[in-house]
Structure formats: structure tokens, C-alpha cells
């Protein structure tokens, strides 16, 4: 009877150890899966931003001029539709859906139906804060196009965009923050959130 009791006790201990091991492995596997999903999301977004940067460059090479600009806002919709009737235009350079003030696709729709892409002309160097637009000085070389996920007055989309920023900032800039590197953001209280990705350099001429 004593021997049988000892075997039963050992079996129970072995079972508990096995369950603990399987539990630990499941946590590790779950964490690895979550990390892989986040990395995939970041890479998908990065490729989307790169696509717009390359499209802007292709527009420049075809038409011998940069995308038109009004104040600090680049007319991104010219990548999808030739409203200027340029004889050299060889687009569409992107296949996104045109909106009044920008372009949208599945990435923006998954965040919110009112989130869309814009392009701004802003300083290339580090910004002093993440609450203001950092305009270029005329004719200064410290200036680039910034491909932008834009959200205005849709507060439920802010958290999704900020989460995307953090995983994208980690992938691209080794998590250097919102005001430096190739990935940045602007957040104005509950009103506006913009996620920026640095595109091609160009001077502000007007």
C-alpha cells in the first residue's frame, strides 16, 4: 500500500509539473504570436507609406515637377487622378480611393472610415514637440514630404493610430519617439491625430 501511494503521489507531481510546463509554453507561444502579428501590422503599414513615397517620386520623374502644393499640404490626389491634364502624366501612381481631401484604402478603413492619407511638406530635422505642425522655411534644404495618416475629430481612432505609431516606430526607428526619426506623430488634444512617415526631400518654393 505504501508503494502504491508513493507512485500515485509521484504521478500527481509529474502531472502538475507537466501542466506547469505546458502552461508556460502556451504563454511563450501566445506572446510570440502576438509579437509576430504586431510586426506584420507594422511592416504592412511601412510598405504602404513607402508606396506613396515611391509614387510621389515617379510623379516627379514623369512630369518634371513635384506634386502641387497649397500652403503645407501636398495635393496627394494627383497621384490617383490627373486633374491638371498633364501630357506627361502616366498614372494612376496609386490605386487608392480618392476623397475630397485625400486618399483611403483598406488600412485606413480598418482604423476608421474617416481616416485617410495626406502628404504634408514639413521639416526633416527633429521637431520640438508633437502638438504643432513644423513647417519648412522657404528654400531651406531642411524639408521633406511626409506621408500622413490623418484623423480629425474621430477620437475613437486616436488609440488605434497611436498603437500603430508605437509598433511602426519600433520597427523603423528603434522607438526613438514622436519628434525624431522617420516616423512621427502630431496629437492635438482630442481633435487631431496625424501619423507621419518621411518621404522624398524637396524644398518649399512658395
LINSUL-V515606 format. One record per residue. N is the residue number from 0. RES is the residue in one letter. OMEGA is omega in whole degrees, -180 to 180 (999 if undefined). NEAR is the number of other C-alpha atoms within 8 Angstrom. Layout:
N_RES_OMEGA_NEAR ; N_RES_OMEGA_NEAR
//
This chain:
0_X_-180_4 ; 1_X_-179_5 ; 2_X_179_6 ; 3_X_179_7 ; 4_X_-180_8 ; 5_X_178_8 ; 6_X_179_8 ; 7_X_178_8 ; 8_X_179_8 ; 9_X_178_8 ; 10_X_179_8 ; 11_X_178_8 ; 12_X_178_8 ; 13_X_180_8 ; 14_X_179_8 ; 15_X_177_8 ; 16_X_-180_8 ; 17_X_179_8 ; 18_X_179_8 ; 19_X_179_8 ; 20_X_179_8 ; 21_X_178_8 ; 22_X_179_8 ; 23_X_180_8 ; 24_X_180_8 ; 25_X_177_8 ; 26_X_179_8 ; 27_X_-180_8 ; 28_X_179_8 ; 29_X_179_8 ; 30_X_179_8 ; 31_X_179_8 ; 32_X_179_8 ; 33_X_179_8 ; 34_X_-180_8 ; 35_X_179_8 ; 36_X_180_8 ; 37_X_178_9 ; 38_X_179_10 ; 39_X_178_8 ; 40_X_-179_9 ; 41_X_-179_12 ; 42_X_177_10 ; 43_X_179_8 ; 44_X_-180_10 ; 45_X_179_9 ; 46_X_178_8 ; 47_X_178_8 ; 48_X_179_10 ; 49_X_179_9 ; 50_X_179_9 ; 51_X_178_11 ; 52_X_179_11 ; 53_X_178_8 ; 54_X_178_11 ; 55_X_178_13 ; 56_X_178_10 ; 57_X_176_9 ; 58_X_-180_17 ; 59_X_-177_11 ; 60_X_-179_8 ; 61_X_-169_9 ; 62_X_178_10 ; 63_X_177_7 ; 64_X_177_7 ; 65_X_173_9 ; 66_X_179_11 ; 67_X_-177_6 ; 68_X_174_8 ; 69_X_-170_7 ; 70_X_179_4 ; 71_X_-175_9 ; 72_X_178_10 ; 73_X_-177_13 ; 74_X_-174_12 ; 75_X_-177_11 ; 76_X_177_11 ; 77_X_174_9 ; 78_X_-177_13 ; 79_X_-175_14 ; 80_X_-177_8 ; 81_X_-179_11 ; 82_X_-180_5 ; 83_X_-178_4 ; 84_X_179_6 ; 85_X_180_7 ; 86_X_-178_4 ; 87_X_-177_6 ; 88_X_-177_10 ; 89_X_-179_7 ; 90_X_6_10 ; 91_X_-179_9 ; 92_X_173_11 ; 93_X_-179_10 ; 94_X_179_6 ; 95_X_178_8 ; 96_X_-178_8 ; 97_X_172_9 ; 98_X_-180_8 ; 99_X_-174_4 ; 100_X_-179_6 ; 101_X_-179_12 ; 102_X_178_13 ; 103_X_178_14 ; 104_X_-177_9 ; 105_X_179_6 ; 106_X_-179_8 ; 107_X_-179_14 ; 108_X_179_11 ; 109_X_176_7 ; 110_X_176_10 ; 111_X_-178_8 ; 112_X_-179_8 ; 113_X_176_9 ; 114_X_-179_14 ; 115_X_-179_13 ; 116_X_169_12 ; 117_X_170_15 ; 118_X_176_12 ; 119_X_173_11 ; 120_X_-173_14 ; 121_X_-180_13 ; 122_X_177_12 ; 123_X_-177_9 ; 124_X_-179_7 ; 125_X_177_8 ; 126_X_-178_9 ; 127_X_-180_5 ; 128_X_-179_6 ; 129_X_179_11 ; 130_X_-178_7 ; 131_X_171_7 ; 132_X_-177_6 ; 133_X_-173_7 ; 134_X_176_8 ; 135_X_170_12 ; 136_X_-178_8 ; 137_X_178_8 ; 138_X_177_7 ; 139_X_176_9 ; 140_X_-179_7 ; 141_X_-172_10 ; 142_X_179_16 ; 143_X_167_14 ; 144_X_177_14 ; 145_X_176_13 ; 146_X_-165_15 ; 147_X_164_12 ; 148_X_-170_12 ; 149_X_177_12 ; 150_X_-178_13 ; 151_X_175_10 ; 152_X_174_7 ; 153_X_-170_10 ; 154_X_-179_9 ; 155_X_178_6 ; 156_X_-176_11 ; 157_X_-177_10 ; 158_X_178_8 ; 159_X_-179_9 ; 160_X_179_11 ; 161_X_176_9 ; 162_X_177_8 ; 163_X_178_10 ; 164_X_-175_12 ; 165_X_-180_9 ; 166_X_178_11 ; 167_X_177_14 ; 168_X_178_14 ; 169_X_-179_10 ; 170_X_-171_11 ; 171_X_-170_9 ; 172_X_-180_11 ; 173_X_176_7 ; 174_X_-178_9 ; 175_X_174_9 ; 176_X_-170_8 ; 177_X_-173_9 ; 178_X_-179_11 ; 179_X_179_11 ; 180_X_-177_9 ; 181_X_179_9 ; 182_X_-177_15 ; 183_X_173_15 ; 184_X_172_12 ; 185_X_179_13 ; 186_X_-180_11 ; 187_X_180_9 ; 188_X_179_5 ; 189_X_-171_7 ; 190_X_-169_10 ; 191_X_172_13 ; 192_X_177_13 ; 193_X_176_11 ; 194_X_-172_14 ; 195_X_172_12 ; 196_X_-174_11 ; 197_X_178_11 ; 198_X_-174_11 ; 199_X_176_10 ; 200_X_173_9 ; 201_X_180_8 ; 202_X_172_12 ; 203_X_-172_11 ; 204_X_-179_5 ; 205_X_999_3
//
